[in-house]
Amino acid sequence: MLEFLQHAVERYGYFAIALIVTLEGFGLPLPGETAVVSAAAFASRGSMSVVGVAIAAAVGALLGGSGGYWIGRIGGRPLLLRYQHLIHIDGKRIARAEAYFKRHGVKTVFFARFIALLRIFGSLFAGVAHMPFVTFTLVNLAGGVLWAATFSALGYSFGRNLPLLEDWLGEISLALSVMVVIAIVWFWRRNRTQQRAD
């Protein structure tokens, strides 16, 4: 995968970065973080501008997040129910996700950009929950810019040791995903206990 990303970035430059990050936002399982880090590593060798890499990544994050939002907004709950066998979610979980987004949607959209699994589903559920698009866009832009700047800086700083950085990022992303799953299970059990008590 790393070789493919390096080839794509070498050949198509900033467009490849923006496209990969955009498609990831639409729900395709593409490694957006790795693409940004790889491009920033090239920038450290003088092949590209690290500022250009960050801008391309931020544009991709904005476009991809908006695409995911509108897929969720237009398709809504019927879309999720149609493909529930693929995403392992049923009607009750969708309803809980909608209620959760009404309370914590802004924080979730912002921080989801930094967590691989949530990056895809955060925008989708924001659309399903009908978060106001202006609010979503502002939060998605803020999270996308910070994410793009952070990983561009990491790639630029560790450009000579890219495989090590990629392994490190993979471990961090996996750890964050596990923590999110644990937190979701804990909140679900707590809410269920409270409902039984009532």
C-alpha positions as a Python dict, from the first residue, in 0.01 Angstrom:
ca = {
    (1, 'M'): (0, 0, 0),
    (2, 'L'): (281, 240, 85),
    (3, 'E'): (442, 185, -256),
    (4, 'F'): (110, 249, -431),
    (5, 'L'): (62, 575, -240),
    (6, 'Q'): (415, 688, -313),
    (7, 'H'): (363, 620, -683),
    (8, 'A'): (28, 803, -689),
    (9, 'V'): (168, 1105, -507),
    (10, 'E'): (479, 1114, -726),
    (11, 'R'): (273, 1102, -1044),
    (12, 'Y'): (-32, 1311, -959),
    (13, 'G'): (92, 1528, -673),
    (14, 'Y'): (-156, 1734, -472),
    (15, 'F'): (-452, 1606, -675),
    (16, 'A'): (-381, 1248, -561),
    (17, 'I'): (-374, 1357, -197),
    (18, 'A'): (-703, 1544, -221),
    (19, 'L'): (-869, 1259, -414),
    (20, 'I'): (-762, 983, -174),
    (21, 'V'): (-878, 1179, 131),
    (22, 'T'): (-1204, 1273, -44),
    (23, 'L'): (-1285, 914, -141),
    (24, 'E'): (-1208, 798, 213),
    (25, 'G'): (-1463, 1051, 337),
    (26, 'F'): (-1721, 899, 100),
    (27, 'G'): (-1676, 568, 280),
    (28, 'L'): (-1412, 389, 73),
    (29, 'P'): (-1150, 206, 284),
    (30, 'L'): (-852, 415, 174),
    (31, 'P'): (-562, 517, 403),
    (32, 'G'): (-601, 894, 409),
    (33, 'E'): (-354, 947, 691),
    (34, 'T'): (-87, 740, 520),
    (35, 'A'): (-136, 933, 195),
    (36, 'V'): (-87, 1265, 373),
    (37, 'V'): (214, 1142, 568),
    (38, 'S'): (372, 995, 254),
    (39, 'A'): (323, 1318, 60),
    (40, 'A'): (464, 1525, 343),
    (41, 'A'): (766, 1294, 350),
    (42, 'F'): (826, 1375, -17),
    (43, 'A'): (795, 1741, 73),
    (44, 'S'): (1077, 1699, 325),
    (45, 'R'): (1301, 1596, 36),
    (46, 'G'): (1210, 1900, -168),
    (47, 'S'): (974, 1722, -409),
    (48, 'M'): (662, 1908, -295),
    (49, 'S'): (553, 2188, -67),
    (50, 'V'): (441, 2072, 277),
    (51, 'V'): (196, 2365, 287),
    (52, 'G'): (52, 2244, -42),
    (53, 'V'): (19, 1893, 101),
    (54, 'A'): (-168, 2026, 405),
    (55, 'I'): (-400, 2236, 188),
    (56, 'A'): (-475, 1943, -45),
    (57, 'A'): (-548, 1718, 254),
    (58, 'A'): (-774, 1980, 413),
    (59, 'V'): (-965, 2025, 85),
    (60, 'G'): (-1005, 1648, 59),
    (61, 'A'): (-1127, 1629, 419),
    (62, 'L'): (-1384, 1902, 356),
    (63, 'L'): (-1512, 1748, 30),
    (64, 'G'): (-1509, 1390, 159),
    (65, 'G'): (-1680, 1480, 484),
    (66, 'S'): (-1947, 1678, 298),
    (67, 'G'): (-2002, 1385, 62),
    (68, 'G'): (-2045, 1145, 351),
    (69, 'Y'): (-2282, 1390, 519),
    (70, 'W'): (-2509, 1418, 214),
    (71, 'I'): (-2510, 1042, 160),
    (72, 'G'): (-2641, 1009, 515),
    (73, 'R'): (-2875, 1307, 485),
    (74, 'I'): (-3038, 1194, 158),
    (75, 'G'): (-3027, 820, 217),
    (76, 'G'): (-3113, 849, 583),
    (77, 'R'): (-3212, 559, 799),
    (78, 'P'): (-3342, 346, 505),
    (79, 'L'): (-2993, 349, 352),
    (80, 'L'): (-2833, 224, 673),
    (81, 'L'): (-3100, -43, 720),
    (82, 'R'): (-3052, -159, 362),
    (83, 'Y'): (-2681, -220, 422),
    (84, 'Q'): (-2699, -313, 789),
    (85, 'H'): (-2552, -658, 714),
    (86, 'L'): (-2234, -484, 594),
    (87, 'I'): (-2197, -228, 873),
    (88, 'H'): (-2343, -451, 1148),
    (89, 'I'): (-2598, -201, 1278),
    (90, 'D'): (-2972, -241, 1333),
    (91, 'G'): (-3264, -3, 1374),
    (92, 'K'): (-3224, 35, 1751),
    (93, 'R'): (-2855, 122, 1721),
    (94, 'I'): (-2931, 374, 1445),
    (95, 'A'): (-3190, 540, 1670),
    (96, 'R'): (-2936, 557, 1955),
    (97, 'A'): (-2675, 700, 1718),
    (98, 'E'): (-2922, 970, 1606),
    (99, 'A'): (-2999, 1060, 1968),
    (100, 'Y'): (-2628, 1065, 2049),
    (101, 'F'): (-2554, 1300, 1759),
    (102, 'K'): (-2822, 1543, 1873),
    (103, 'R'): (-2634, 1575, 2203),
    (104, 'H'): (-2269, 1528, 2106),
    (105, 'G'): (-2259, 1566, 1727),
    (106, 'V'): (-2024, 1865, 1712),
    (107, 'K'): (-1757, 1701, 1930),
    (108, 'T'): (-1791, 1372, 1748),
    (109, 'V'): (-1749, 1520, 1399),
    (110, 'F'): (-1444, 1718, 1510),
    (111, 'F'): (-1257, 1435, 1685),
    (112, 'A'): (-1371, 1163, 1442),
    (113, 'R'): (-1130, 1305, 1185),
    (114, 'F'): (-842, 1166, 1396),
    (115, 'I'): (-984, 813, 1438),
    (116, 'A'): (-984, 580, 1139),
    (117, 'L'): (-1320, 406, 1194),
    (118, 'L'): (-1510, 714, 1303),
    (119, 'R'): (-1371, 925, 1019),
    (120, 'I'): (-1599, 742, 778),
    (121, 'F'): (-1907, 699, 995),
    (122, 'G'): (-1896, 1037, 1171),
    (123, 'S'): (-2000, 1236, 863),
    (124, 'L'): (-2252, 973, 758),
    (125, 'F'): (-2431, 973, 1094),
    (126, 'A'): (-2420, 1353, 1111),
    (127, 'G'): (-2624, 1351, 789),
    (128, 'V'): (-2861, 1081, 911),
    (129, 'A'): (-2917, 1278, 1233),
    (130, 'H'): (-2983, 1595, 1023),
    (131, 'M'): (-2716, 1803, 1188),
    (132, 'P'): (-2744, 2153, 1032),
    (133, 'F'): (-2516, 2154, 728),
    (134, 'V'): (-2361, 2491, 816),
    (135, 'T'): (-2269, 2364, 1163),
    (136, 'F'): (-2135, 2041, 1017),
    (137, 'T'): (-1929, 2225, 755),
    (138, 'L'): (-1765, 2456, 1010),
    (139, 'V'): (-1677, 2170, 1246),
    (140, 'N'): (-1567, 1943, 962),
    (141, 'L'): (-1347, 2220, 823),
    (142, 'A'): (-1190, 2292, 1162),
    (143, 'G'): (-1121, 1923, 1228),
    (144, 'G'): (-998, 1867, 873),
    (145, 'V'): (-754, 2160, 882),
    (146, 'L'): (-610, 2052, 1218),
    (147, 'W'): (-586, 1689, 1103),
    (148, 'A'): (-418, 1787, 775),
    (149, 'A'): (-170, 2017, 948),
    (150, 'T'): (-88, 1758, 1216),
    (151, 'F'): (-15, 1469, 980),
    (152, 'S'): (160, 1689, 726),
    (153, 'A'): (391, 1808, 1002),
    (154, 'L'): (452, 1449, 1118),
    (155, 'G'): (532, 1330, 768),
    (156, 'Y'): (759, 1626, 705),
    (157, 'S'): (945, 1577, 1034),
    (158, 'F'): (990, 1199, 999),
    (159, 'G'): (1027, 1192, 621),
    (160, 'R'): (1350, 993, 627),
    (161, 'N'): (1201, 719, 842),
    (162, 'L'): (860, 681, 681),
    (163, 'P'): (803, 303, 738),
    (164, 'L'): (861, 346, 1112),
    (165, 'L'): (621, 640, 1126),
    (166, 'E'): (358, 445, 931),
    (167, 'D'): (378, 154, 1179),
    (168, 'W'): (355, 396, 1471),
    (169, 'L'): (50, 571, 1325),
    (170, 'G'): (-117, 237, 1262),
    (171, 'E'): (-72, 132, 1625),
    (172, 'I'): (-200, 466, 1754),
    (173, 'S'): (-504, 454, 1525),
    (174, 'L'): (-584, 97, 1635),
    (175, 'A'): (-550, 192, 2002),
    (176, 'L'): (-783, 491, 1958),
    (177, 'S'): (-1038, 275, 1775),
    (178, 'V'): (-1035, 18, 2057),
    (179, 'M'): (-1080, 294, 2314),
    (180, 'V'): (-1377, 433, 2120),
    (181, 'V'): (-1541, 89, 2104),
    (182, 'I'): (-1491, 41, 2479),
    (183, 'A'): (-1639, 386, 2548),
    (184, 'I'): (-1943, 313, 2328),
    (185, 'V'): (-2007, -20, 2502),
    (186, 'W'): (-1973, 147, 2843),
    (187, 'F'): (-2221, 426, 2754),
    (188, 'W'): (-2462, 173, 2605),
    (189, 'R'): (-2457, -43, 2919),
    (190, 'R'): (-2498, 258, 3144),
    (191, 'N'): (-2798, 386, 2947),
    (192, 'R'): (-2953, 39, 2945),
    (193, 'T'): (-2910, 11, 3321),
    (194, 'Q'): (-3073, 352, 3370),
    (195, 'Q'): (-3365, 258, 3146),
    (196, 'R'): (-3425, -60, 3347),
    (197, 'A'): (-3409, 139, 3672),
    (198, 'D'): (-3676, 379, 3542),
}
